[in-house]
C-alpha cells in the first residue's frame, strides 16, 4: 500500500495543479471541472499522507529524488523564462502574417493612409450583439498600423440607440469614422471601403479630375460598354476625387480647378486649338494623363507630346500568348511585370496587361528641365509591328525583320521644371494661388488598359491607373498597391463549442496525458 500511496500523491498534485490553474483562468471555483479536480486532488494527497508518509521521508534522500528535484527546478526556470518572454512580447507587440496571400496584413495603401494620420481617428463599429470577430480583426490591423492615433470599439446598436441616431447609422455592420470635425459612415465594411472612407475624412481638399470629351474619347458615364470609363470614374470617386467631364473642343482653356486632366483614347485627331489648350495647361503647372492608342490623337498630339519628352510610336505591340488547345501564338495584348523605378510603379510585382498598345518612349535628350522615365516594358519576345493599318483592316499582319524587338516601353512619366524650360509661372492673383513651377505628364500607349473590361479582369491595372492620377496630383499617400478585400476563411463557433474546445485543449487532454504518463512511468518503475 505504501508503494501505491506515492502514486496517489503524484496524481493528487497533478489534479490540484490543474484545479488551481482552471480556477485562475475561469476566475471561479464553482465550475464543476475545478471542483472535481480540487476534491480529487485533495483526497489523493490525504491518502498519500495517511499511508505513505514514511516512504516519502525515505525517498527524499534517494538519488532519483535529487534528479527529480533538478528536473523540477529546470522546469520552473523554463516556465519563468517563457513568462518573461510573453511579458516582453506584450509590452513590445509585433505581428507576423504567415499566410501566403497576406490576408491578415493591410495593403500598402492602407498602411500609408493610416500612417499619415496626425490627429486621433475614432472608429466605431455597429454590429449585432456587439461582436464580430472578422471585423474586429480588420480594425485591429488598422490600430496596429498607427496605435498612437487610432482607436476603435464595437457597439451593439440595440443597447446604444442614442449613439446610433447621433452617428446616423442606418444598418447594422457599419463603421463610423471620426477624424477631427470630419466624419463618414462605411456600410458593409471591408478593407477597401474602410480605407476609402479614411481617405475621405482625412483629405484636406477634394481633388478635381476632368475627363476630356468631344473627340470620341472613352465615356465616363457608360457602365455597359466594355471600352467605357465608368469603372475608372467610380474608382476615382471612391478615393475622394471629384470627376467632371470637359468638352475639349469647346473649352477656351483647361479650368483652373483642374487637379488633373485625363485624355482617354481620342478617336479623332485633335485640332490646333485643343493642342494649344493642353500646352498652356502644362505650362502653368498642369497635370495630364494621356492614354493614346494606335491611330489615335493625330499628328498634332504626337508633336505636342514629343515637345514634352514623350515619343509615340506609329506601331502596335504584339507579344506571345498561350491559348487553350492552340499553343503559343502572337497576340495584341502584351502582359508584363517589368516596371521602371518610379513612385507610380513602386512595389509592383504582379502582371498588368495592355490591349492594343503602341510604343511610348522617353525622349528627353537635349530637353533641359524635362525628366522622362519608362514606367512599363514588355517582354523580350514582343515586337513593335509597323503594319498597323493592315492589322486593323485584315485582322492579321506579317512580322518583318525591320520591326523592333522587345523589351518595348509602353508607358512614360514626365516631370518638367518650368523655369528650366524658360516658362515663368504666373504670379498669384487675388484669391488665387501662384502657379506651381513643375508640370507632370503620364502617357500610356493604350486607352483600353483601364476601361471597364480591364478594370474588372486585372485589378492591378486599376492600381496603375489610380497611382498615375495620385502621382500627378501630388497625393503620394495614394500611390501604392490597394487592398484585394480578400480575407482568410474562418470557422465561426458558438459559445458552447468554444467552451468545449477550451476545456479539451487547455485542461482535460493535457491533464490526462500527464496523469497517464505518471501512471505508466510508475508501473514500469515498480516492475
C-alpha positions, 0 to 999 in steps of 0.5 A: 500500500505504501508503494501505491500511496506515492502514486496517489500523491503524484496524481493528487498534485497533478489534479490540484495543479490543474484545479488551481490553474482552471480556477485562475483562468475561469476566475471561479471555483464553482465550475464543476471541472475545478471542483472535481479536480480540487476534491480529487486532488485533495483526497489523493494527497490525504491518502498519500499522507495517511499511508505513505508518509514514511516512504516519502521521508525515505525517498527524499534522500534517494538519488532519483529524488535529487534528479527529480528535484533538478528536473523540477527546478529546470522546469520552473526556470523554463516556465519563468523564462517563457513568462518573461518572454510573453511579458516582453512580447506584450509590452513590445507587440509585433505581428507576423502574417504567415499566410501566403496571400497576406490576408491578415496584413493591410495593403500598402495603401492602407498602411500609408493612409493610416500612417499619415494620420496626425490627429486621433481617428475614432472608429466605431463599429455597429454590429449585432450583439456587439461582436464580430470577430472578422471585423474586429480583426480588420480594425485591429490591423488598422490600430496596429498600423498607427496605435498612437492615433487610432482607436476603435470599439464595437457597439451593439446598436440595440443597447446604444440607440442614442449613439446610433441616431447621433452617428446616423447609422442606418444598418447594422455592420457599419463603421463610423469614422471620426477624424477631427470635425470630419466624419463618414459612415462605411456600410458593409465594411471591408478593407477597401471601403474602410480605407476609402472612407479614411481617405475621405475624412482625412483629405484636406481638399477634394481633388478635381479630375476632368475627363476630356470629351468631344473627340470620341474619347472613352465615356465616363458615364457608360457602365455597359460598354466594355471600352467605357470609363465608368469603372475608372470614374467610380474608382476615382470617386471612391478615393475622394476625387471629384470627376467632371467631364470637359468638352475639349473642343469647346473649352477656351482653356483647361479650368483652373480647378483642374487637379488633373486632366485625363485624355482617354483614347481620342478617336479623332485627331485633335485640332490646333486649338485643343493642342494649344489648350493642353500646352498652356495647361502644362505650362502653368503647372498642369497635370495630364494623363494621356492614354493614346492608342494606335491611330489615335490623337493625330499628328498634332498630339504626337508633336505636342507630346514629343515637345514634352519628352514623350515619343509615340510610336506609329506601331502596335505591340504584339507579344506571345500568348498561350491559348487553350488547345492552340499553343503559343501564338502572337497576340495584341495584348502584351502582359508584363511585370517589368516596371521602371523605378518610379513612385507610380510603379513602386512595389509592383510585382504582379502582371498588368496587361495592355490591349492594343498598345503602341510604343511610348518612349522617353525622349528627353535628350537635349530637353533641359528641365524635362525628366522622362522615365519608362514606367512599363516594358514588355517582354523580350519576345514582343515586337513593335509591328509597323503594319498597323493599318493592315492589322486593323483592316485584315485582322492579321499582319506579317512580322518583318525583320525591320520591326523592333524587338522587345523589351518595348516601353509602353508607358512614360512619366514626365516631370518638367521644371518650368523655369528650366524650360524658360516658362515663368509661372504666373504670379498669384492673383487675388484669391488665387494661388501662384502657379506651381513651377513643375508640370507632370505628364503620364502617357500610356500607349493604350486607352483600353488598359483601364476601361471597364473590361480591364478594370474588372479582369486585372485589378492591378491595372486599376492600381496603375491607373489610380497611382498615375492620377495620385502621382500627378496630383501630388497625393503620394499617400495614394500611390501604392498597391490597394487592398484585394478585400480578400480575407482568410476563411474562418470557422465561426463557433458558438459559445458552447463549442468554444467552451468545449474546445477550451476545456479539451485543449487547455485542461482535460487532454493535457491533464490526462496525458500527464496523469497517464504518463505518471501512471505508466512511468510508475508501473514500469518503475515498480516492475 
